Each structure stands twice: as C-alpha cells, then as structure tokens.
C-alpha cells in the first residue's frame, strides 16, 4: 500500500473519532444535558469503537464494493458497539444521564455522521483514483485468462484504484494494452528497479514451483502478493479456503442456504419485510398505481406470467401491467421478445413503473405465498429459460434457491434486456456468486442498493 493510501487509512480513523465525539455532543444537546459533558465517557466510547472495529471489519478496504455494503457494516458495527458500551456503563456506573433517549440520539447520530462522512471520503478517494493520484501500482505475473480478466476489470473500473505497471511471462503472449516487461526470471530485477505496490500472480495452479519462487522474491522486497486462482471448475459448489497445520486446503461444501437455520432466517425475514411493506408503502402505492394504469390504457391492472422458480418448478409471477393489452411475448418465429429500449409495447405509465421497479410490487404477494423471496436470482419467463439453458454455463443452477424480487445481478447492473449469450452468462455468474456467498447481511445490502438505485435510476431499466 502506497503512502497516500496509508494517509487515507489514517484519515478514516481520525474521522471516526470526530464522529463519535460529535455524536456524543449532539446526544447531550438533544436531551438537554450539554452541561454534563463527561470526558471519561468520550474516551470510553472511542476505545470501544476501535476495539469493536477489529470484529466488525469496519476499516476493511472495500474500494471494489458498493457503498451499500459499507452501510451494512456500519450498522453491524453499531450493534456490537451499542451492546458493549451499554454493558460497560452498567458495570462502571459513570455520572451522567445515560438513559434510553440519550442512547437513541447517540447511536442515531453516530450512524448518520459516519455514513455521510464515509461517503464523502469514498467519493474523494474515487476522484483521486480517477486522477491517478492514489492508485496502487500492480505487476502481473502470467498472461493467463485470469490475468486478462483482471487487467480488463481494473482498466474498466477506475475506482478499484489499481494501475497495472506491466506484465511478465515466459512467453510473448501479451495482453492487449498491457506493457510486456520481460520473463518471469526478471521479477527480481523489476522489483529492484521499479516501484510496485502489489504483485498479482496469475500462473496456472499446477506451476507450484514458479509461484513459490515469485512469492519468495516478493517477500524479500516486502511486496504484497495476490494470487488469481482458477476456480472455474468449482463454480457449481461453495468454496472456502482453510489451513490444516501449514497446508492450505480448499473446502468444497454445502451452500449456505442448504442449512435449515439459514432457510428459516431468510423466510422469517421475507414474511416480516413483505408484511411491513404492504402495511406502509403498499397500502398507499397499490391503489394509486392501479388507478393510473386503468386511466391510461385498456386492460387488467395486473400482469401474470409463467416463470421458473425453485427446482425448475413453474410459478405465476405477478406484476403491474406495463404494456398494451394486445402485446405478445413471442414473435411470429416463436422467439421470446424481451422488453427493449423505446419498446412500442410499453405504455407511458408502464415506462415509469419499469424505470423505478414499481411494477414489481405485486411480487410481494409471491413472497408471502412462498414461491419467491425478497432477494434472490430474478425468475425468467419459460421461453427465455428454454433459450438459455443449453447456451449459458451452469444456467439451471440458479434455480436451486428461491427466485427474488431483486438480486445480486440486478444491483450490479445486469438487468433489463440480455442481447447476447455473454450478457446472460454475466447475469448467471452474479446469481451463482450470490448463492455461494449468501448471508443475511448480503440480503440487507442488496435491498439497500435496490432502494438507492430507485432514487438514482438505472440506465438498463426500461
């Protein structure tokens, strides 16, 4: 990590110290006890804040993740912080008015100030990445497909903060746009003569001796090492790495949602979230949208479509109708017609509903009856499934969990029309990634990112 990155990390720690002190002052002011400012409580709060961060991973580098994930970790951190702080106050019994109202203000202020300041810092860091002022300099070892994917990704997404210095490989198989710097045997010379923050090894996994030699050279120069393994052959399984003694072992095990307790947790959350949605926003939005649909076009308010769900079983998916009543799903040649940009079948109110995802609201009924989840792979219509099942790798594996109203693929931009097989493959890869790494907090992150996209808009929503 370069000096500017270290300085940014320090700024994050200092920022949170100011957040905690400011939140303490605001809580005292709102409860009318500003005259009871206690330095001991402020010091205790700071100590516990940084202590809890070692468990909550609050300061982990999430440059490649969406801000919604950072918010989820802030919430998780505050839960642990609140438990530990309240327990400490119970035993220490310091002087001051630390009742429920104080804690409500204190924790709320911490959340708001932390979220706002971390967002500002994040945007400043992205600006520094874009201008090339704070990027980590990376050297690629090996011209494999994994190396090409890595190079293409960091070139496309500048906010990951990586600048590829070049590539070394024993063959002259250069990656387009990436400078070829020589053979792998020259790694020692390159690290001695060039500034490199990280070495990314993308060699075949069976070339153990070369990988080990590269790691030893990097250790000598105190250069960080990353390895890009080829795990595509294990894409159908849940993979984790652990060590037995000094031996690394890759576990190919059960999926998170294979566990009964996880399925119960997800189901309780689905039902609770859906009921709360209907009791709050649903009761207001449902009649208004239904009336607008009736006033602007002929036909029913709701649209019902057969789609594939858990274990490839068909389900009836409910949506608000967004197309004219006469529209057909299949063309004269029997091909499924996906919604396209400026599609003439879409009504005026339908375009707004699709852009904002409000047409999906009736699917909360699917969640309540149990054939969908709030979060999961989006269910596809039967014709689209039939078209894709033989052309997209591991396509049918997306049906081993309940489909969702929103999903990991959708919040990562893979929504709307899939023009090519590659587009559908990318969507399926995101779906499988979600299935393999499911957690309650990941569901919360996806819901939060869906809300953010609702206000921000999505160029692929039409």
HUFENTA-V394671 format. One record per helix or strand of 2 or more residues. SS is the DSSP state (a for helix, b for strand). FROM is the first residue (numbers start at 1). TO is the last residue. If there is no record, write none. Layout:
ss;from;to
SS;FROM;TO
SS;FROM;TO
This chain:
ss;from;to
a;3;30
a;34;36
a;39;56
a;67;92
a;100;130
b;136;141
a;145;156
a;158;160
b;162;168
b;180;182
a;184;193
b;198;201
a;208;220
b;224;227
a;232;234
b;238;244
b;247;253
a;256;258
a;260;296
b;302;308
a;310;312
b;314;320
a;348;356
a;358;360
a;363;369
b;373;375
a;382;388
a;395;400
b;404;406
a;408;411
a;421;436
a;440;456
